[in-house]
Amino acid sequence: MITNLRQGKWLPVEPVGWVRRAYGRTIKYESEGGTLRTTTSRLQADHGQIYLQLEVTGRMLVQVFCNDALVFEDLVAHGELDTFIDLRADPFADRVEVELHLIPATFGSVKIAQNVKFVSARQVAEMYLATAS
């Protein structure tokens, strides 16, 4: 299991269209599309990756931007996206802004946890080794 995760929160860029629901102790945003943003300091971003887990009903184009640069893009249909995304942030920036764009592909809706998990490459490798054993 990964320990010492740095956490932040997703915030909707346009609050209209986003609903927060509690699933037990986990708060999730639900929407039919929109943009979420999180900002962190350079020290937190030195972890280099975020753990992205979301659930899609229908089809949804998922794009992740780090300081306005596209770092991830995938079309998700009727299922979960469960992945680590390398931020590749600007080494000279003192803050790192991550935007998550969720765009319906004809139709779709999404559920995503409110919390963002920042992890290091070492932590990702440890997790893969633990699941391979």
N, C-alpha and C positions, 0 to 999 in steps of 0.2 A: 504494500500500500504506500502511496506517496504521502510524505509528511512535510511539514513546514511550507505549506502552500501560502503564497501571498494572495490575498483576496481583495477584490474591488466589487463595484456594482455596476451593472448596466443601467443606463438611464435613457428613456425614450427621447429622441430628438424632437418628435412631434407627439405630445402625450395623447392626443385624440386617436382613438383606435386601439389603444393598448389597455388590457385589463390585467390586474394583478390578482392571482388566486393562490391560496395556501393549499399545498398538498402535504398534509402532515406539517412538519416544520420547514419544509422547502417552499419558498415563494417563487412562483413562476409568472412570467409575463406571457400573455396570450394575445395573438393578433392575426389579422389576415394579411399582414405585410407592413413593413415600416423599417425604421432605422433605430438602432440602439448605439449608444456611445459610452465608452469608459476612458478616463484619463488617469494616468499614473506617472509617478516620478521616474526619472532615469534609473534610480537605484532599484526600484521594483521591476522595471522593465528589463533590467540586466538578466533576469531569469530567461528572457528570450522567447518564451512561448506562452500561449494561452491554451487552456483545455476548453474545447467547445463541445457542448452536448445539447442537442435540441431535437424536438420531435415534430415531424411534419405530417399533416393530413393533406392529401392532394399533392401538388407539385410546387416547389419553391426554389428559386435561384438564391443561393447564399453567397454573398461576397463579403470579404473582410478586408478593410483598408487600415494600414498603419501609417500615420502621418501623411495621409492622402495618397499613399501608394498601395495598389492592389496586391495583397499577399496570399489570397485564397479565393477560389471560386468553384462552386459545385452546384449541380442541379440535383435536388433531393426529391424523391417521389415516394410517398406513402411509407415513411419509416423514420429511423433515427439517423442523425449525424453525430458521430462520437469520435472526435479526432483532436490531435494536438496541432496547433498552427504556429509556425515560426513567424515571429513578428518582423524580423529583419529591420529593426528600427534604425533611424539615423543616429550614428554614434555621437554627433555633436548636439543633438537636441536635449534640452534639460527636462522636457516633458514628452510623454508618448501618448498620442491619442489614437484609440482603436475604435473604428466604426464597423458595425455589423449591419449590412443591408440585407433585408429579407424581402424578396420580390416574388409575388405569386406568378407562377407560370400557368396562365389561363385561370386557374383557381388554386387556392391553398390556404392553410392556416398553420400557425406554428406555436409551440410551447417551449419556453426556454427559462432556465433558472435565472433569478435576479442576480446571483453572485457570479463573478468572473474569477477563475483560478489561473494565476500566473505560475508557471513551473520552469525549472531549468532543464537543459538537455540531459544532464546527469540523472535527474529525477525521472524523466521519461524512459531513459535506458534501464534504470532500476525497476521500473514498473514492467517493462517488456520482459526483463529477465525473470521477474517473479511469476509472471503468467506463463512463461515458457517451461518452467520447472514442474 
